[in-house]
Amino acid sequence: GLVEVAIGREADRLEQLYNSGDPFPPAPAKARGISRTAAQRQGEWLRGEWERRRQAQTPPADADD
């Protein structure tokens, strides 16, 4: 949320400075980032990676015996 607010404020400031206060036009489709499918795939990979890292840091339950 903080990043969203900061970027919104900066966009407003830049619109005032460079665009007579009018909103900037939308970005071209190619400039809007990666596809939804690619973002979901990346999210799944990251969730799996963080789970593997958590498991690697957690000692086995029978290690204290």
ABEGO torsion letter per residue (X at the ends): XAAAAAAAAAAAAAAAAAAGGBBBBBBBAAAAEBBAAAAAAAAAAAAAAAAAAAAAABBBAAAAX
